[in-house]
Amino acid sequence: MDHRIRSLSEFSQTYEKSVENPEAFWEDIANSFRWRKKWDKVLKWDFKGPDVKWFINGKLNITENILDRHLETRGDQTAILWEPNDPDEQYQKISYKELYEKVCQFSNAMKANGIGRGDRVIIYMPMVPEAAVAMLACARIGAVHSVVFAGFSANALADRINDCEAKMVLTSDGNFRGAKTIEVKSVVDEALEKSSTVEKVIVFQRTKTPVTMKDGRDIWWHEAIDGVSLENEAEEMDSEDLLFILYTSGSTGKPKGVVHTCGGYMVYTYYSFLNVFQYDEGDIYWCTADVGWITGHSYIVYGPLLAGATTMMFEGVPTYPDAGRFWHACDKHKVNQFYTAPTAIRALEAHGLEPLEPYKLDSLKVIGSVGEPINEEAWHWYHLNVGKGNCPLVDTWWQTETGGIMISALAGITPVKPAHASLPLPGIQPIIVDREGKELTGRNIQGNLCVKFPWPSILRTTYGDHERCRQTYFSAYENLYFTGDGAKRDHDGYLRILGRVDDVINVSGHRMGTAEVENAIDEHPKVIESAVVGYPHDIKGQGIYAFVIAEGEGIEEEVRKTITELIGPIAKPDKIQLVKGLPKTRSGKIMRRILRKIASGEVADLGDTSTLLNPEIVEDIKSGKV
Ligand code: WT7
């Protein structure tokens, strides 16, 4: 059955139905999948625990719905279209049949190397089709994948390996990114010095970068699959068995492992993909994210493949070999739906219109944005110059924790408004609350964004620490999931996301915990204390500003190096200011509000500083005195 909504009136009716009877609504969608056994009950939930279960006692394997189910109807259709970093290297088209074989074969190879149901597998790979094969092979044998973005440092990788006690790491020799070749395997080697659970490492050869292979531990991917069968009987999973863990930053120092499970995630990523992007049979869909982030999981791999789409995967960067690369690739592969991040748009906008000139972009039907609020300026530039004024631009709001797009227009079906994520998808019930948790109804209101009813792909827990999940998302307001974002409902009833209200900053669409960056800075032997805040940045959305108390001078570069080592280059501050002290309350808490204002250059109005323990420090910081 086709679950794509095709008109505004159908949307309104569907939304109403989905709220009146969510269980019947989701059950109808779930019924379109292949289950080994259907569920006994659609939903059981309680936000206090939290304890949320969907499709209870349903048995399935998500890869049977991605692969086996599609073999008869679309075996020869391209599943993954891969565009390499170098535009002159041959691109690849992998059909559903070929993907099926690759996944089965790699599933068998993983099993032969000791991986089975429930084992955790870290995927630390570049954007090659094998990264998707690796994810799906884990899902097929019931192993739990945790993809770590290949830009994270050895330390950050080791933290994640240790937190989930991974038994295997899937990686590559190196990674081509723009003009650079980045070492990958050596980072894994370093990480593994700090962890003891990993038994096997499978290495995909991509760059031919020389690597050391540890006897008994490391195996080449091509050798692991050599002569291995192309058939594999998928493991029967429960709806609520873990599908994957994805680490994300929060307001405390340690990233948390967001857990998604098989049944609900499958139903929601499929449904949201189909409806937001209005995917038509035969379309070429391209999401430019990396599989290391949730966007890559839900809208490069799972959602599109569940819908039987052709999904394009891009290895490179937007500015290589030049700032026209995205547009070149759109024309080359006749891309119909294009989904990217505001930071990429703003970075390309800075190169002017010339890089766009050689390209027609006439295959595009839908363009999308994700990761951070898209400012009106960037919205219009994207809409006019990429969408040529006639492609609906969907501004999709969601989170690692939500698993799928929650608030967005449905392309061409519901109206769009610049810088507004607009309306919730069917089945999604967002509300805006005031500080006390009272729902603010009506229009022209602003507050904190919560969701009052579960949806199938809501996070189930944070790995190994359920209490942390409760604390972070379910304790701020009774019986509500709290997103951490502020939002506004405007006079037309559209939602606009205003950004984080907690100590999380959003740098180029990537989440950074200020505490996490501070912890890294504080590791530097000369640092006494630090405070990190976000400030408006033209291209990145938010930049990282670090105020640092240190012994001695000129240690800014060393601090940057420490952060790169402990987290990765994405966490490097844009600005480091050495200071003599930090503004603190009498109870010793850093007054970030003041630092945020100084970082943003809004020094004229710092608000009340009289409650500070050390008000004189504010003048020093303002004047840059150390
Ligand atoms: C945070 C989630 C969801 C995939 C990428 C980021 C911000 C995300 C939007 C948007 C305004 C957005 C929010 C959210 N965010 N999309 N369309 N408009 N803000 O996933 O790393 O889990 O970050 O990104 O602040 O809470 P994430």
Residues whose N, C-alpha, C, O or C-beta is under 5 A from the ligand:
A	BS01	WT7	T295 S369 V370 G371 E372 P373 I374 D395 T396 W397 W398 Q399 T400 E401 T483 D485 I497 G499 R500 G509 R511
